[in-house]
Structures are given as structure tokens and as C-alpha cells.
């Protein structure tokens, strides 16, 4: 009798342990799956974007090339980071779009443009140079122009979100920046860690910054010392921006583009575009 009772207790205990381990493993597996899915969404590669092209604004283009030359004069390795002058634009929305979502995305763009045409349009003016984590050098907009552009971005953003299209932000939280170790490009330089996280210390993860990209180190094909060269504030702090800051740019078109270059035009592949009134 005692032997039978002992066997019964042993089997009961074994069943409890197995059940507990299964539940623990299932919970851990579920958490890992959710984390993987979250990371996939967070790290999704941008493949499309919406912008205001600026190549037709001759003075702006000439001055932006001067900024590039100034920065390259400070650190020659950054010459590969320069945006081609026919590709200068003001970024409005950066997107990750699946092949199955492309037609829906065109619909989202045209619906947003229908609403954008209804708002009162105004010239835009530029402010100062800043960077995204020392990787992207861009020209910011003055506050009044930012408000105007943000109205356009909001209409675009809402139209794409309603259709389940993923928006990719162009700035990170301070937590993300804290993980990035800032090192000088060469032994003769000192890294300015405080300046290296311009425009990120108070940003929310969902923040979108209207900007005109001038240089970005993702253009660099060769990795120098196992990392891409950074664009430090010392390289652009003394640039003369007076001409750019005095320009009032009239917007005439918004484009929906694929990030890959169309070899027949040496410009981004145009998915859709719409003239502004």
C-alpha cells in the first residue's frame, strides 16, 4: 500500500514539474517571438519616401554644394557622403512598404494630396545645419516653415497609417543614442560627444523632423577602420549660411519615390507625383 502511494505521489510530482516547465518554456518562447516581431518592425529598412524636390531651385542647389565642399575640406573622407545635386529634397515621410502594399500606398498618397491642395501654401525658409547622430547632415527649417511642413506631413502620415503602411522615423530616443559610442574619425581629432547627439536628447521615438539632407554616411561604400566616418559639428559650424537663410522657396511639387536610383534618369524612381497650386 505504501509502495503504491509512493508511486502515485512520484507520478503526481513529475506531472506537476513537466507542466510547470512546459508553461515556463511556452511563456519564454512567446516573449521571444513578440520581441523578434517588435524588432523587425522597429528595424524595418526604409525603401520609399515622400519629398519636395529642390533641384529646380538653382541658388539653393549651388549653396548646398558649397556646404558639401566646406565639410569635405575639413575631412576628405566625407566626399563620398555628398548627396548628388539633382537629388536635393526636403524629406516629408520615410516609409517601409511591402510589394503587396504598393498600390494601396499610391492611393494613400493621392488621397493625402487631395487634402494638401486645400491648405494655404507659403514659401519656406531655412534655418541652421544639424545632424542625425552625426550620420546625416541636414539643413533645418525656420519655425514658421516647420509648422507649415508639419501640416503637410500630418496629412500624409494619417493617410498612410489608415492603410496600415509603416512609417519610419528619422530620429531616435536618447536611450538609443546612449548606446552609440562616439569616436573621432582619426587620431588627430577629438570627438565632441555632447554635440554628437544634436536633435535627439528630447526627441520622442515617433518624432519626425522636416529636413533637407546634404550629406549622409550611408553613401560610403568602404568602411574606414570598421566604421563609417562621422560628420562632427566642427566640420560645419563655420559655414556661411546667409544666402540659404535669405532664400524663400516656393514649393511646386511633391513626389512619392522609391529609394533606389533609376539608371535611365540617375534620379530616384518616381512612383507618383503631384503639382501644388
N, C-alpha and C positions, 0 to 999 in steps of 0.2 A: 504493500500500500504506500509506504513511504517512498519506494523507488518510483512508483507510478506518479506520485505527487511531485517528486523532484524533476522527473522528465517533463511533466506538464509545465512546471514553473520555468524550466530552462527554455522550452519552446516559446512560451509567452514572452520571456525576456528577449529572446533572439528576434522574435517578430517585431517587438517594440523598437529595438535597435535598428533593424533593417528599415522599418517605416520612417524612423527619425532621420536616418542617413539619406534615404530617398528624398524626403521633404527638403532637407538641407541642400542636397545636390541640385534638386529641381529649382529651388529658390535662387541659388547662386547662378545656375545656368540662365535663368530668366533675367536676372540682373545684368549678367554679361551680355546677353542678347540685346537688351534695351540700351545698354551703354554703347555697343557696337553700332546700333541703328542711329543713336544720337550723334555719335562721332562722324558717321557717314554724312548726316545732314549738315553738321557743323563744318566739316572739311570738304564739302562738295566743291568741285572745281567750277569756277565761273566759265561759261562758254559763250554767252551772249551779253549784250549790253545795249542801253539806250543812251543817246547822247545828242548834244548840239554841236555840229561840225563847225570849225572855225577857219578852215583852210582858205576861205574866200576873203578873210579879213587880213589884208596884206601887212598893215602896220603891226598888228598883234603877232602874226607869224614871224616877222623879222625880229621883233623884240624878244620873243621866246627863244629863237635861235641864238640871240646874243646871251641870254641867260645860260643856255646849254654850254656855249663856248667859254663863258666865265667859270663855270663849275669844272669843266674839263681842264681848264688852265690851272686849277688848283690841284686836281688829281686826275692824271691822264687815263687811268684805268677805267674811268667812268664814261669814256667816249662811246662805249657800246650800249650805254644806258639811255642814250638820247632817243626821244620819240621822233619819227620822221615828220618833217614839216607838213606833209599832206595829211597827217593823221591827228593833228591837234584838235581837241574837242573838249567840251565840258561834259563830264560824266553825270548822268541823271540816275540811272538804275543799273545795277550789275546783277546778272541772273544766271541760274543753273537750270537749263531746260533740257528735258529728255526728248528724244526724237518723236515720241508719241504725243508730245505736248506742243509741237511747233505750230500747228495750225491754230490751236487754242491760244497760243501766245500772240499770233498775228491779230487775232480777234480782240485780245486784251489791249494791244497797242492801239488799234484803230478806235476802239470804244473810248479809251483814255484821251486820244487826240480830239475826238468829238467834243469832250468836255473842256480840254485845254484851250481850244479855239474860242471858247466863250469868255475866258477871263481877260482882264485888261493887261495888255502886254507893255513892257517897258524896256529901255536899254539896260544892259548890265555893265557893271564896273568892277574892276579888280582891286584886291587889297594887298596881301603880302604872300611871301613864299613860306611854305611849311612842308613837313614830311609826314608820311605814314610810317612810323617805326624805322626811319632812316632808309627805307627801301624804295619809297616813291616820293619824288619831289614834285610838288604841285603848287599852282597859284590859286589862292583862295579868292572868294568874292566879298565885296563890301556887304555890310549887314542888310541894307535895303535890297540889294540884288539877291542875297541869300534867301530872304523871305519870299521873294518873287519865284525863285527857282524851286524852293521847297514846296510852294503851292503846286507847281507842275509835277514835282516828284511824288507828292501825296496822291494826286490823281492817277498817275501811272502805277504807283505801288498798290493802291487799293484795287485797281482793275486786274492786276496780275495775281494778287493774293486771293481775290474772289474765285479765281480759276485754279487755285492750288499750285501756282508757279512759285518756285523757291527764289527768294531774294537773297543775294549775297552781300553782306555789309562790307564797307571799306575801312572799318576801324575796329580795334579790339579794346577789351576792357583793360584796366590797369593790372588785373591779375594775369592776363596773357602776356603783357609787356614785362612783368616782373620775371617771367620765365626766360626771357630772351637776354642772353649775355652779350653786352655791348663791348666790342673790342675795336681798337683802332685799325685802319686799313693797312698801316705799315708801322714799323718800329719807331719812326720819327714823329709819329702823331700821338696825340693824347685823345682818348675818347671822352666826349662830353656826355656823360650818362644822363644828366638831368635833361639836356636838350634832346636827347635821342628819343624821348617818348612824347614829343610835341603832339598835342591834339588827342591824347589818349587817356590821360590821367583821370579825367572826369567823364569820359565817354561811356554811354551805355552800349551793350553789345548790339542793340538794334539801331544804333545811330548811323545816319547816312550823311556824309559830308559832300556838298556840291563842290566840285574841284576841276581844275584844268591840269591834267598830267603833263609834265615837261620831261621827266626822266624817271626810269624805273629799273631796278637792278635785275628784275626777272628777264630783261632783254639779254643779259650777259650769258653767252654760251659756255664760256670757260669759267670754272670755279677757281678763284685765286686763294691759295692756302686753305683749300677745302671749304670756302665760303664765298659768297658774293660780296663785292665791295659795297660799303655803306655810303650814304650821302649825308655827311655831317653838316650842321649849321654853319660851321666856319667856311664852308665852300661857297655859300650863297648869301651870307649875312651882309656883305658889302655890295651887292648887286644894285645898280641904279634902276629902280622900277618906275620912275616918274612918267615916262611915256605910256607904259602899260596902265598905270593908275589914272591917267587922264583920258584914256580911251573909253568911249561909250559904245558898246557893241549892240547892234540891233540884231535880234535873233530872227532868222528867216526859215529855219528848217529843223526838224527833229528826226533822227534816224534810229532805226532798230537794226542792230548789226550783229553778225557773228564775229567772234574774236579772231578767227583765222583769216589770213590775208588772201584776197582774191588775186592770183598771179597775173591775171589779164589787166588789172587796174592798179595793182600794188596798193590797194586800199582794203579795208575790211569788207567782207561780203555783206551786201545790203539785203536784209530780209524785207524791210518795209521802210518807207519814209513819208513824211507829211510836211507840206509847207505851212508856215504860220502866216496869219493875216497881217 
